Amino acid sequence: MSSLVKLIVHFVIHILVAAVLFGVLTFAAYCLWWFTEWLKSIGAPYEIWIVSYVVSELVFWLDVLCFVVFVSAEVYKLIREIIAEARK
């Protein structure tokens, strides 16, 4: 197997693992959001409901940000490694 194919396979594996972790954290954020809606429906105090809602949103958007940063870093590394291979 050529070194270019190895680089691409390594990249794809990293992205797939990151996507699975993204899915797990997104599911956790969804469960927290669902719990927040349940709290609201049973008449929990506004302060408890809003803090729970903010935390669920924060978890989701931090997950998205981390995923985007990770994928960008992996793409940058892949391009850098392809260029290094091409110069050999």
N, CA, C and O atoms as a GROMACS GRO file, in nm:
protein
  352
    1MET      N    1   0.085  -0.118   0.000
    1MET     CA    2   0.000   0.000   0.000
    1MET      C    3   0.089   0.123   0.000
    1MET      O    4   0.185   0.132   0.076
    2SER      N    5   0.056   0.218  -0.085
    2SER     CA    6   0.140   0.336  -0.096
    2SER      C    7   0.124   0.425   0.028
    2SER      O    8   0.027   0.413   0.103
    3SER      N    9   0.221   0.512   0.047
    3SER     CA   10   0.217   0.598   0.166
    3SER      C   11   0.102   0.698   0.159
    3SER      O   12   0.048   0.738   0.263
    4LEU      N   13   0.063   0.739   0.038
    4LEU     CA   14  -0.050   0.831   0.024
    4LEU      C   15  -0.180   0.764   0.069
    4LEU      O   16  -0.262   0.826   0.136
    5VAL      N   17  -0.198   0.639   0.031
    5VAL     CA   18  -0.318   0.567   0.072
    5VAL      C   19  -0.318   0.548   0.225
    5VAL      O   20  -0.423   0.559   0.288
    6LYS      N   21  -0.202   0.520   0.283
    6LYS     CA   22  -0.193   0.507   0.428
    6LYS      C   23  -0.232   0.637   0.498
    6LYS      O   24  -0.303   0.635   0.598
    7LEU      N   25  -0.186   0.749   0.444
    7LEU     CA   26  -0.222   0.879   0.502
    7LEU      C   27  -0.372   0.902   0.497
    7LEU      O   28  -0.432   0.949   0.594
    8ILE      N   29  -0.432   0.869   0.385
    8ILE     CA   30  -0.577   0.891   0.370
    8ILE      C   31  -0.656   0.798   0.459
    8ILE      O   32  -0.755   0.839   0.520
    9VAL      N   33  -0.614   0.672   0.470
    9VAL     CA   34  -0.682   0.577   0.558
    9VAL      C   35  -0.671   0.624   0.703
    9VAL      O   36  -0.768   0.619   0.778
   10HIS      N   37  -0.552   0.669   0.743
   10HIS     CA   38  -0.532   0.722   0.878
   10HIS      C   39  -0.624   0.842   0.902
   10HIS      O   40  -0.684   0.852   1.009
   11PHE      N   41  -0.636   0.931   0.806
   11PHE     CA   42  -0.723   1.047   0.815
   11PHE      C   43  -0.870   1.005   0.831
   11PHE      O   44  -0.941   1.056   0.917
   12VAL      N   45  -0.913   0.911   0.748
   12VAL     CA   46  -1.053   0.866   0.752
   12VAL      C   47  -1.085   0.802   0.887
   12VAL      O   48  -1.193   0.823   0.941
   13ILE      N   49  -0.993   0.723   0.940
   13ILE     CA   50  -1.015   0.659   1.070
   13ILE      C   51  -1.030   0.765   1.179
   13ILE      O   52  -1.118   0.755   1.264
   14HIS      N   53  -0.944   0.866   1.176
   14HIS     CA   54  -0.953   0.974   1.276
   14HIS      C   55  -1.087   1.047   1.266
   14HIS      O   56  -1.148   1.078   1.368
   15ILE      N   57  -1.132   1.075   1.145
   15ILE     CA   58  -1.257   1.146   1.126
   15ILE      C   59  -1.375   1.060   1.171
   15ILE      O   60  -1.469   1.111   1.233
   16LEU      N   61  -1.371   0.931   1.142
   16LEU     CA   62  -1.480   0.842   1.185
   16LEU      C   63  -1.488   0.833   1.337
   16LEU      O   64  -1.597   0.836   1.394
   17VAL      N   65  -1.374   0.822   1.402
   17VAL     CA   66  -1.373   0.818   1.549
   17VAL      C   67  -1.426   0.950   1.605
   17VAL      O   68  -1.504   0.950   1.700
   18ALA      N   69  -1.385   1.061   1.546
   18ALA     CA   70  -1.434   1.191   1.591
   18ALA      C   71  -1.584   1.203   1.570
   18ALA      O   72  -1.654   1.260   1.653
   19ALA      N   73  -1.635   1.150   1.459
   19ALA     CA   74  -1.778   1.156   1.432
   19ALA      C   75  -1.858   1.073   1.532
   19ALA      O   76  -1.966   1.114   1.575
   20VAL      N   77  -1.804   0.958   1.569
   20VAL     CA   78  -1.871   0.875   1.670
   20VAL      C   79  -1.874   0.948   1.805
   20VAL      O   80  -1.977   0.951   1.872
   21LEU      N   81  -1.761   1.006   1.844
   21LEU     CA   82  -1.757   1.080   1.970
   21LEU      C   83  -1.850   1.201   1.964
   21LEU      O   84  -1.916   1.233   2.063
   22PHE      N   85  -1.856   1.268   1.850
   22PHE     CA   86  -1.949   1.379   1.831
   22PHE      C   87  -2.092   1.331   1.850
   22PHE      O   88  -2.172   1.398   1.916
   23GLY      N   89  -2.125   1.216   1.794
   23GLY     CA   90  -2.259   1.161   1.808
   23GLY      C   91  -2.293   1.128   1.952
   23GLY      O   92  -2.405   1.153   1.997
   24VAL      N   93  -2.198   1.073   2.025
   24VAL     CA   94  -2.220   1.038   2.166
   24VAL      C   95  -2.247   1.164   2.248
   24VAL      O   96  -2.341   1.168   2.328
   25LEU      N   97  -2.165   1.267   2.229
   25LEU     CA   98  -2.186   1.390   2.304
   25LEU      C   99  -2.312   1.463   2.261
   25LEU      O  100  -2.379   1.525   2.344
   26THR      N  101  -2.347   1.455   2.134
   26THR     CA  102  -2.471   1.514   2.088
   26THR      C  103  -2.591   1.443   2.150
   26THR      O  104  -2.688   1.508   2.188
   27PHE      N  105  -2.583   1.312   2.162
   27PHE     CA  106  -2.690   1.237   2.228
   27PHE      C  107  -2.702   1.278   2.374
   27PHE      O  108  -2.812   1.292   2.426
   28ALA      N  109  -2.588   1.297   2.440
   28ALA     CA  110  -2.590   1.342   2.580
   28ALA      C  111  -2.656   1.480   2.591
   28ALA      O  112  -2.735   1.504   2.682
   29ALA      N  113  -2.622   1.570   2.499
   29ALA     CA  114  -2.683   1.703   2.500
   29ALA      C  115  -2.832   1.694   2.474
   29ALA      O  116  -2.911   1.767   2.534
   30TYR      N  117  -2.873   1.604   2.384
   30TYR     CA  118  -3.015   1.584   2.356
   30TYR      C  119  -3.087   1.532   2.479
   30TYR      O  120  -3.197   1.578   2.510
   31CYS      N  121  -3.028   1.436   2.549
   31CYS     CA  122  -3.091   1.383   2.671
   31CYS      C  123  -3.105   1.493   2.776
   31CYS      O  124  -3.206   1.500   2.845
   32LEU      N  125  -3.004   1.577   2.789
   32LEU     CA  126  -3.011   1.688   2.883
   32LEU      C  127  -3.120   1.786   2.842
   32LEU      O  128  -3.193   1.837   2.927
   33TRP      N  129  -3.131   1.813   2.713
   33TRP     CA  130  -3.237   1.901   2.665
   33TRP      C  131  -3.374   1.841   2.692
   33TRP      O  132  -3.467   1.912   2.733
   34TRP      N  133  -3.387   1.710   2.670
   34TRP     CA  134  -3.513   1.642   2.696
   34TRP      C  135  -3.549   1.652   2.845
   34TRP      O  136  -3.664   1.676   2.880
   35PHE      N  137  -3.450   1.633   2.930
   35PHE     CA  138  -3.471   1.647   3.074
   35PHE      C  139  -3.513   1.789   3.108
   35PHE      O  140  -3.600   1.810   3.194
   36THR      N  141  -3.453   1.886   3.041
   36THR     CA  142  -3.490   2.026   3.062
   36THR      C  143  -3.637   2.050   3.026
   36THR      O  144  -3.709   2.118   3.100
   37GLU      N  145  -3.680   1.996   2.914
   37GLU     CA  146  -3.820   2.011   2.874
   37GLU      C  147  -3.913   1.942   2.974
   37GLU      O  148  -4.022   1.991   3.002
   38TRP      N  149  -3.869   1.829   3.028
   38TRP     CA  150  -3.950   1.759   3.128
   38TRP      C  151  -3.962   1.845   3.253
   38TRP      O  152  -4.070   1.856   3.311
   39LEU      N  153  -3.850   1.905   3.296
   39LEU     CA  154  -3.854   1.993   3.413
   39LEU      C  155  -3.952   2.108   3.391
   39LEU      O  156  -4.029   2.143   3.480
   40LYS      N  157  -3.949   2.164   3.271
   40LYS     CA  158  -4.040   2.275   3.239
   40LYS      C  159  -4.185   2.228   3.245
   40LYS      O  160  -4.272   2.300   3.294
   41SER      N  161  -4.211   2.107   3.194
   41SER     CA  162  -4.349   2.058   3.189
   41SER      C  163  -4.405   2.026   3.327
   41SER      O  164  -4.527   2.033   3.347
   42ILE      N  165  -4.319   1.993   3.423
   42ILE     CA  166  -4.370   1.963   3.558
   42ILE      C  167  -4.374   2.088   3.645
   42ILE      O  168  -4.410   2.081   3.762
   43GLY      N  169  -4.336   2.202   3.588
   43GLY     CA  170  -4.346   2.327   3.661
   43GLY      C  171  -4.229   2.358   3.752
   43GLY      O  172  -4.246   2.422   3.856
   44ALA      N  173  -4.110   2.313   3.714
   44ALA     CA  174  -3.990   2.344   3.794
   44ALA      C  175  -3.967   2.496   3.791
   44ALA      O  176  -4.007   2.562   3.696
   45PRO      N  177  -3.904   2.549   3.894
   45PRO     CA  178  -3.876   2.693   3.896
   45PRO      C  179  -3.798   2.736   3.772
   45PRO      O  180  -3.718   2.660   3.717
   46TYR      N  181  -3.823   2.858   3.730
   46TYR     CA  182  -3.761   2.912   3.609
   46TYR      C  183  -3.609   2.905   3.616
   46TYR      O  184  -3.544   2.871   3.516
   47GLU      N  185  -3.552   2.936   3.730
   47GLU     CA  186  -3.406   2.938   3.744
   47GLU      C  187  -3.345   2.800   3.717
   47GLU      O  188  -3.242   2.789   3.650
   48ILE      N  189  -3.408   2.697   3.768
   48ILE     CA  190  -3.359   2.561   3.745
   48ILE      C  191  -3.372   2.525   3.598
   48ILE      O  192  -3.281   2.468   3.538
   49TRP      N  193  -3.486   2.559   3.540
   49TRP     CA  194  -3.510   2.528   3.399
   49TRP      C  195  -3.411   2.600   3.308
   49TRP      O  196  -3.354   2.539   3.218
   50ILE      N  197  -3.391   2.728   3.331
   50ILE     CA  198  -3.304   2.805   3.241
   50ILE      C  199  -3.158   2.761   3.252
   50ILE      O  200  -3.088   2.756   3.152
   51VAL      N  201  -3.112   2.729   3.372
   51VAL     CA  202  -2.974   2.682   3.388
   51VAL      C  203  -2.956   2.549   3.316
   51VAL      O  204  -2.855   2.527   3.248
   52SER      N  205  -3.051   2.461   3.330
   52SER     CA  206  -3.044   2.332   3.263
   52SER      C  207  -3.045   2.350   3.111
   52SER      O  208  -2.972   2.282   3.039
   53TYR      N  209  -3.127   2.442   3.064
   53TYR     CA  210  -3.134   2.470   2.920
   53TYR      C  211  -3.001   2.526   2.869
   53TYR      O  212  -2.951   2.483   2.764
   54VAL      N  213  -2.945   2.621   2.942
   54VAL     CA  214  -2.818   2.681   2.901
   54VAL      C  215  -2.706   2.577   2.898
   54VAL      O  216  -2.624   2.576   2.807
   55VAL      N  217  -2.704   2.489   2.996
   55VAL     CA  218  -2.601   2.384   3.000
   55VAL      C  219  -2.616   2.290   2.881
   55VAL      O  220  -2.517   2.251   2.819
   56SER      N  221  -2.740   2.252   2.848
   56SER     CA  222  -2.760   2.162   2.734
   56SER      C  223  -2.716   2.228   2.604
   56SER      O  224  -2.654   2.164   2.520
   57GLU      N  225  -2.748   2.356   2.588
   57GLU     CA  226  -2.704   2.428   2.468
   57GLU      C  227  -2.552   2.441   2.465
   57GLU      O  228  -2.489   2.423   2.360
   58LEU      N  229  -2.493   2.471   2.580
   58LEU     CA  230  -2.347   2.485   2.588
   58LEU      C  231  -2.277   2.355   2.552
   58LEU      O  232  -2.179   2.356   2.477
   59VAL      N  233  -2.326   2.245   2.603
   59VAL     CA  234  -2.265   2.114   2.572
   59VAL      C  235  -2.272   2.089   2.422
   59VAL      O  236  -2.174   2.046   2.361
   60PHE      N  237  -2.388   2.115   2.362
   60PHE     CA  238  -2.402   2.090   2.219
   60PHE      C  239  -2.309   2.178   2.136
   60PHE      O  240  -2.238   2.128   2.050
   61TRP      N  241  -2.310   2.309   2.162
   61TRP     CA  242  -2.230   2.400   2.079
   61TRP      C  243  -2.080   2.384   2.103
   61TRP      O  244  -2.001   2.405   2.011
   62LEU      N  245  -2.040   2.349   2.224
   62LEU     CA  246  -1.898   2.319   2.246
   62LEU      C  247  -1.858   2.192   2.173
   62LEU      O  248  -1.746   2.182   2.123
   63ASP      N  249  -1.948   2.097   2.167
   63ASP     CA  250  -1.924   1.974   2.092
   63ASP      C  251  -1.906   2.005   1.944
   63ASP      O  252  -1.814   1.953   1.880
   64VAL      N  253  -1.991   2.090   1.890
   64VAL     CA  254  -1.980   2.129   1.748
   64VAL      C  255  -1.847   2.201   1.725
   64VAL      O  256  -1.776   2.172   1.629
   65LEU      N  257  -1.814   2.295   1.812
   65LEU     CA  258  -1.689   2.370   1.797
   65LEU      C  259  -1.568   2.278   1.802
   65LEU      O  260  -1.477   2.289   1.720
   66CYS      N  261  -1.565   2.186   1.899
   66CYS     CA  262  -1.452   2.093   1.909
   66CYS      C  263  -1.442   2.003   1.787
   66CYS      O  264  -1.332   1.974   1.740
   67PHE      N  265  -1.556   1.959   1.735
   67PHE     CA  266  -1.554   1.875   1.615
   67PHE      C  267  -1.498   1.951   1.496
   67PHE      O  268  -1.416   1.898   1.421
   68VAL      N  269  -1.542   2.075   1.478
   68VAL     CA  270  -1.494   2.156   1.366
   68VAL      C  271  -1.344   2.182   1.379
   68VAL      O  272  -1.270   2.173   1.280
   69VAL      N  273  -1.299   2.215   1.497
   69VAL     CA  274  -1.156   2.241   1.519
   69VAL      C  275  -1.075   2.114   1.493
   69VAL      O  276  -0.970   2.120   1.429
   70PHE      N  277  -1.123   2.001   1.542
   70PHE     CA  278  -1.051   1.875   1.522
   70PHE      C  279  -1.042   1.839   1.374
   70PHE      O  280  -0.935   1.804   1.326
   71VAL      N  281  -1.154   1.848   1.303
   71VAL     CA  282  -1.153   1.816   1.160
   71VAL      C  283  -1.062   1.912   1.084
   71VAL      O  284  -0.988   1.869   0.996
   72SER      N  285  -1.066   2.039   1.118
   72SER     CA  286  -0.978   2.137   1.052
   72SER      C  287  -0.831   2.104   1.077
   72SER      O  288  -0.749   2.110   0.985
   73ALA      N  289  -0.798   2.067   1.200
   73ALA     CA  290  -0.659   2.031   1.232
   73ALA      C  291  -0.617   1.905   1.157
   73ALA      O  292  -0.504   1.897   1.109
   74GLU      N  293  -0.706   1.808   1.147
   74GLU     CA  294  -0.674   1.685   1.074
   74GLU      C  295  -0.657   1.712   0.924
   74GLU      O  296  -0.568   1.654   0.861
   75VAL      N  297  -0.739   1.797   0.868
   75VAL     CA  298  -0.724   1.832   0.726
   75VAL      C  299  -0.591   1.903   0.704
   75VAL      O  300  -0.520   1.875   0.607
   76TYR      N  301  -0.558   1.995   0.794
   76TYR     CA  302  -0.431   2.067   0.783
   76TYR      C  303  -0.313   1.969   0.790
   76TYR      O  304  -0.219   1.979   0.711
   77LYS      N  305  -0.318   1.875   0.885
   77LYS     CA  306  -0.211   1.775   0.896
   77LYS      C  307  -0.203   1.689   0.772
   77LYS      O  308  -0.094   1.659   0.724
   78LEU      N  309  -0.317   1.647   0.720
   78LEU     CA  310  -0.318   1.564   0.599
   78LEU      C  311  -0.256   1.638   0.481
   78LEU      O  312  -0.174   1.582   0.410
   79ILE      N  313  -0.295   1.762   0.461
   79ILE     CA  314  -0.240   1.840   0.349
   79ILE      C  315  -0.089   1.858   0.366
   79ILE      O  316  -0.012   1.845   0.271
   80ARG      N  317  -0.047   1.887   0.489
   80ARG     CA  318   0.096   1.903   0.516
   80ARG      C  319   0.173   1.774   0.488
   80ARG      O  320   0.282   1.778   0.431
   81GLU      N  321   0.117   1.659   0.527
   81GLU     CA  322   0.183   1.531   0.504
   81GLU      C  323   0.184   1.493   0.356
   81GLU      O  324   0.280   1.434   0.308
   82ILE      N  325   0.078   1.527   0.283
   82ILE     CA  326   0.075   1.500   0.139
   82ILE      C  327   0.180   1.582   0.066
   82ILE      O  328   0.249   1.533  -0.023
   83ILE      N  329   0.192   1.707   0.106
   83ILE     CA  330   0.296   1.794   0.045
   83ILE      C  331   0.435   1.741   0.077
   83ILE      O  332   0.522   1.741  -0.010
   84ALA      N  333   0.457   1.697   0.200
   84ALA     CA  334   0.588   1.640   0.238
   84ALA      C  335   0.617   1.514   0.157
   84ALA      O  336   0.731   1.493   0.115
   85GLU      N  337   0.516   1.430   0.134
   85GLU     CA  338   0.533   1.310   0.052
   85GLU      C  339   0.563   1.345  -0.092
   85GLU      O  340   0.645   1.279  -0.156
   86ALA      N  341   0.499   1.448  -0.143
   86ALA     CA  342   0.518   1.486  -0.282
   86ALA      C  343   0.660   1.540  -0.305
   86ALA      O  344   0.713   1.527  -0.415
   87ARG      N  345   0.719   1.600  -0.205
   87ARG     CA  346   0.855   1.657  -0.218
   87ARG      C  347   0.964   1.550  -0.213
   87ARG      O  348   1.078   1.577  -0.252
   88LYS      N  349   0.930   1.431  -0.166
   88LYS     CA  350   1.032   1.324  -0.155
   88LYS      C  351   1.070   1.271  -0.291
   88LYS      O  352   1.154   1.181  -0.301
   0.00000   0.00000   0.00000
